[in-house]
């Protein structure tokens, strides 16, 4: 499943984690997301990840991967290969 919006938008994932997609950003999730919490991101977003025992949350951006247990963070990736992460 892939979502892309011309304007910023809040999206709730199947595990109740939330993502605020910035304008022109895209997120793709697996059809087996509840078993393997992985998403692929193009652009920028803010994630609020729900903590689940024995279930890490992975965000793939270009050639990098962010793996978290449960937190709020902002990802801003650019097409030049630079990344900026802010954890709350």
C-alpha positions as MATLAB code, in Angstrom:
seq = 'XXXXXXXXXXXXXXXXXXXXXXXXXXXXXXXXXXXXXXXXXXXXXXXXXXXXXXXXXXXXXXXXXXXXXXXXXXXXXXXXXXXXXXXX';
ca = [
       0.000    0.000    0.000;
       1.418    3.425   -0.940;
       0.203    6.881    0.009;
       1.269   10.211   -1.444;
      -0.243   13.630   -0.860;
       0.327   17.040   -2.426;
      -0.421   18.602    0.977;
       0.721   17.482    4.434;
      -1.477   14.809    5.956;
      -1.721   12.651    9.084;
      -1.963    8.921    8.465;
      -2.589    6.188   11.062;
      -0.772    2.915   10.463;
      -2.397   -0.467   11.214;
      -0.492   -0.734   14.557;
      -1.880    2.676   15.690;
       1.437    4.454   15.068;
       0.938    7.772   13.301;
       2.806    9.486   10.484;
       2.537   13.144    9.469;
       3.519   13.180    5.804;
       4.975   16.476    4.634;
       3.810   17.797    1.235;
       4.911   15.681   -1.740;
       6.156   12.844    0.503;
       5.334    9.172   -0.020;
       5.076    6.249    2.373;
       4.737    2.584    1.467;
       3.861   -0.198    3.908;
       3.817   -3.955    3.540;
       0.576   -5.923    3.412;
       2.052   -7.872    6.370;
       2.776   -4.724    8.387;
       1.348   -6.010   11.680;
       3.810   -8.946   11.610;
       6.796   -6.986   10.305;
       6.587   -3.236   10.984;
       8.501   -1.812    8.023;
       7.799    1.308    5.974;
       9.558    2.920    3.020;
       9.655    6.714    2.945;
      10.409    9.251    0.252;
      10.467   12.833    1.496;
       9.917   14.098    5.042;
       7.633   13.056    7.856;
       7.091   12.926   11.594;
       6.550    9.473   13.114;
       4.925    8.660   16.443;
       5.725    4.979   16.865;
       3.724    2.837   19.287;
       5.917    0.565   21.359;
       5.253   -3.168   20.902;
       7.152   -5.902   22.717;
       9.432   -7.867   20.363;
       8.378   -5.771   17.377;
      10.792   -3.087   16.212;
       9.700   -0.423   13.737;
      11.884    0.170   10.659;
      11.814    3.112    8.271;
      13.801    2.741    5.046;
      14.984    5.969    3.409;
      17.137    5.816    0.272;
      20.067    3.636    1.438;
      19.513    4.081    5.201;
      17.325    2.376    7.786;
      16.008    3.809   11.070;
      15.050    1.178   13.632;
      13.149    2.224   16.757;
      11.325    0.557   19.639;
       8.773    3.312   20.252;
       9.353    7.065   20.048;
       8.521   10.248   18.177;
      10.947   11.379   15.482;
      11.189   13.620   12.444;
      12.922   12.506    9.280;
      13.965   14.904    6.568;
      15.782   13.227    3.736;
      16.920   15.023    0.631;
      17.545   13.743   -2.823;
      21.235   14.657   -2.446;
      21.721   11.834    0.023;
      21.788   13.890    3.232;
      19.588   12.963    6.186;
      18.397   14.950    9.195;
      16.791   13.097   12.110;
      15.317   14.665   15.239;
      14.187   12.486   18.133;
      11.712   13.753   20.716;
];
